[in-house]
Amino acid sequence: MSVGVWVVLAVLIAANALYVAAEFGAVGVRRSRVRRLAEDGHWAAQRLLPHVEDPAALDRYVGASQVGITMSSLMVGAYAQATMTAPLARVVSSMFDVTAVAALSIAAATVLVTLTSIQLVLGELVPKALALQFPTETALATVVPMRWSLTVFRPVIALLNGAALLVLRLIGVPEQSHRHLHSPEEIDLLIAESRDGGLLEPEEQQRLRRALHLGTHATRDLMVPRDRLTMLDLSSSWDDVIATVGASPFSRIPVFRGSPEDVVGILRVKDLVDRYAADGPQPLGRLIRPLLRLNHDLPADRALATLRERRAHSAVVVDAAGAAVGLVTIQDVLGELLGLRKTQPAGSGAATARRSAP
């Protein structure tokens, strides 16, 4: 067997490795990372970005990889059998007392097992491991040959993708494009691995895990219960209002009508002082501000998003019947997120900010 045979086999196995690395690199790379590199002028990232941002383009990219893997694997087997089996069969015949047919079978099996093992290690497992460990570098390094392959394999990819979609529709499976998606459990594992690898401090890992699991908490888990709030009745006299505000360390006080279950707004101490300085004593109804209402079983991450969208500091938490059961502030949710929540003293609450807050 000449050196040329080994060179051809090495090239074919290298091609298989390239397509395997390109597939896992493209699927595993972070789009945000590629986008930043492209914006910074990285030429390979600029060529890769269109293929990873669009799910349909990523499907074609992965399809080209799979076509390349299949073709290179078949070519390795066919070429090895054509060039190596006969010479090896002659060696087997000279070493063992077997028939020509048996020697040919032994040689064919030996070539198949040996080449399959070499290709599995060098053409599959090694490039896959490298691509999973260094997805960005791998995707960028393989983008140029992959773009050539996309051009060459375009008709084959269209035919095969169409056939695959037809089969999926026939068996009732919806079409699903390749996307860079991770389950919460996978993200949690990535965070833990980043901490173990020294990329995150333990405190940073804990904050990220709290952010990841924030949606598992309901608003009622973060609110200050109604019976622990400093509150005012809408019908309170001016003297009662002043007395309550003076005794409270908080700058926002919920106001109810008739029953604490019917919270109608919130009084800001700053508004009270400003209006009193300008116009003297005022009815409490003229001083209160509207208060956002959140359902008690609303996930905490959605509560945070709602508070931010409405630019609200606090919200009244209501049960299924619409009765107020507590108050929650954006600080309560962020405190849970950052691990800063503390038990509030009776008669107060995180939902009524301390007097030092404007």
N, C-alpha and C positions, 0 to 999 in steps of 0.2 A: 504494500500500500504506500503510495507516494505521499510526499509532504502536502501536495496540492489537495488531496482528499481531506486531510485534517484541517487545512486552511478553510476549505469550503464549509465543512461541518462547524468549525468555530464561528464563521461568519453567520451561519444560519441560527446557531444557538444564541449568538449575540443579538441578532435581530429579534428572536423570541423574547430575550431579556429586556430589550428596549421597549417592546410593546407592552409587556407586563408592567414594567416600571411606569410607562406613560399612563396606563389605565389607572393604576392605584394612585399615582401622583395627581392626576386630574380630579379624581373623585375625592381625594383627601385634602387637597390644598384649600386654604382659606381664601375666599374671594376678596375679603377686605384687604388681606395682605397683598394679593396680586394687584388690586386696584391702587393701593398706595404706591407700589413699585412702578406701575404704569404711569401714574401721575408724576412720579419723580424722573421719568424719562427712560426707564429700563426697557430696552428694545424687546427682549424676550417676553417680559410681562405684558407689553402692549400687544403682542401677537397672541398670547395665551388668554388674555382677559375676555375677548368675545366668545371663546369656547366654554368658559366656566361660568359666565354670568347668565347665559341663556340655557334653560334646561334642554330645549330641543337641540341646540348646538352641542351641548355636553353629551347627549345621546349619540349624536353622529361621531363625536370624538371617541367615545367608548366603543362604538361599533367598529370604527377603523382599527382600534387596538385589538379587538377580538378577532377581526378578520386577519390581521397581521399575525396574531398568535397562532391561529389555526393553520394558516398557510405555511408559516415557518416550521411548525411542528410536523406537518405532513411532509414537507420537503426534507427535513432532517431524516425522517424514517425512510422515505423512498430513496434518497441519495445514499444513505448508509447501506441499505439492503442491496442496492445496485452495485456499489463499489467495494464493499467490504465482505459480503457474505461468501462469494466465490473464493477469494484468496484464503479466507479463514477456513473454509471447508477443506481446501487442499492441505492446510496445516493439520487439521483434525484427522484426516485420512492417513497422513504420514505418522501420526503419533499413536493412533488407536486402530485396532483391527475392526473397522466398521465399514458398512457399505457406503457408496457415494451418496445415496439418498439420506441415510442416517447422518453422515457427516455434514451434509447441506442443512439438514434440520437443526443439528446442534449449533452450527455456525449462525444460522438465522436467529435462533433463540438467544444466543450469546450477544449478538449485535443488538437485538431488540432490548434486552435487559440492560446492557451496558449504556447504550445511548439514551434510553429512557431515564436511567438514574442520573446521568450527567446533565441531561436537559432539565430534569426536575429540580436539581440543586442549583445549577448555574443559570438556567433560563427561567425558573419560576420562583423558587424560594428566596434566593439571594436578592434579586431585584425587587421582589415584593417587600421584603424586610426593609430594604433601603428606602423604598418609596413611602412606606408607612412611617419610618423614622424621620425622613427628610422630604416631606411632600412638596414643599415649595421649590426647593432646589431641584428635585427630580422632575417636576412638571415643567420648570423653566428649561432644564437641560434637554428635554425630549420634544419640545414644542415644534422645532423646525422640521425634523423628520416626520413628525405626526401630521404637520400641515401638508407635506408632500404626499403622505399616505392618504390623507383625506381626498386629495385631488385624484389620485390613482384609483382608489377604492370607491369613489363616489357612486358609480352605478351599482356595484355589488352591495354597498351599504343600504341604498334605497330599496333594492329588491329584498334583502334579508329583513330589514326593519319592517317593511310592508307585510311580508309573510308572517313575521312574529306577531304583529298587531292583529292580523286576521285570525291567527290561532287563538290569541288571548280573547278576542271578541267572541269567538265561537264557544269558548268554555266559560264565558261570562266574567272574565277578570278585567277590571277597568285598567285603562292605560296609565302607567306611572313613569314619569321621567326621572332621570338621575338627578338627585339634589343633595346638597350638603346639609343633611339633617342629622341631629343627634338627639337621642332620648334624654330626659333629665338624669337618668341613671348613668348614661355614658358621659354626660357633662360633669356629673359629680365625680366620676372616676378620673376624668381628665384633670379636674381641679386637684384631686388628691395626688395624682402623679406629678403635676406641676410643683406641688409643695414638696414632695419627696425628692424631686430633681433639683430643688433649690431655686426655682423660678418664682415661688410665692412664699411670703412669710406666713407663719401659722395664723396670725390675725387676719391677713388678707384672704387666706383660704376660708376661714370661718365667715367672713363677710360675704364672700361669693356664694358659699353654701346657703347662707340665710337668704340671699337674693334669689337663688335658684328655687328655694322652697317657700318663698313668701306667699305664693299662690295657694299653698296648702292651708294657710290660716284664713279664717273668716274675719270680717270686720268686728264681730262681737268679741273675738278673742283679744283684740287690741284696744277696744274702747274702754273708757272709764264708766263704770255703771252709774246709772242715774242717782242712786241713793248715796253716792260718794261725791256728788257735785255740789258746788256752791251755786244756788239758783235764785232767781227773782220772779215773783208773780207780776204779771203785766199790770195788775191793779194796785201794786204797791205804792204807798205815798212817797213823796220826795224824801222825807226824813228816813223812811225805811231803806230806800235806795242808797242814800248817802251812808247810812249805818252799815249796810251790807258791803258796799264797795270799800269803805274804810277798814272793815275787819278782814277783808279778803286780800291775799297777796297776789291775786291774779288780775290780769288786765282785760280779760274777756269773760263775761258771765252769761250763761244761758238764761233766757226769759221764757216763762211758760204762761199759758192762759188757763186759769182755773185749776188745772191739775198738772203735775209734773210730766204726765204722759203726753201733754200737748205743748211741745216746745215750739214757739213761734218765731224766735229770732235770738240774736245774741247782742249783748251790750258791751261796747268797747269803752273802757274807762277814759280813753283819750277823747272820744266823741262827747262823753258826759262833761268833761272839763271844758272842752271847747265851746259847747253849746251853752253851758252855764255862764262862762265868761262873757259870751256875746249877748245872751237873751235872758239870763237868770234861770230859775227853776223851770223844768219842762216835764210834760207828761212822758212817762217811760215809753209809750208807744211811738213817740216821735224820735226817740234816740236809738232804738234797736235796728239792727241790720238783718236782712234775710239770712237764713241758715240752710245750707245744703242738706238734703236728706239722703241717707244711704241705707240700703237694706242690710239687716243684721247678718245675713248669710252671704253677702257679697265677698268674693275673694279679696284678700288684702292687697294684692298687686293691682287689681282693678280699682280698688278704693283709692290707692295712691295715684293712679292715672287720672281718675275722675277729679280728685282734689287739685291736681296740677292743671288739668285742662280748664277747670272752672276758676282757677286762680283763687281757690278757697283755702283758708287756714284751718277751718274746722267744719265738722258736719254732725248733724244729729243722726244717731243710729236708731232705726225703727224696726219693729217686729212685723210679722205677717199682717197684723191687724192695723198697722200704721201708728202704733203707740211708741213714743220715745222710750228707749231702754238705756241710752247712754250717749256719750259724745266721743268723737274720735278726732284727732288732729293729724296733720301731716307729720308732726314731730313724733306722734305715737307710732306711725307706720315706719318712719325712718329709724326710730329707736329700736324697733323690732329688727329692722334690716341690719343695723349696726351693732346689735346686742347691747344697747344702752338703756333698755326699758327698766324702770324700777317701780316698786310698789308705791302707790301714792297714799299719802295720809288721808284719813277719813275727813270728808267734807271738802276735799279738793279734787283736782284731777289734772292729768296732762292735757286734757282737752280745753282747759282754761289757762292760757299762757301766764307765766309769772309777770308781775307788775313791771319788771325791767324790760319786757318785750313791748315794742310799740304797737 
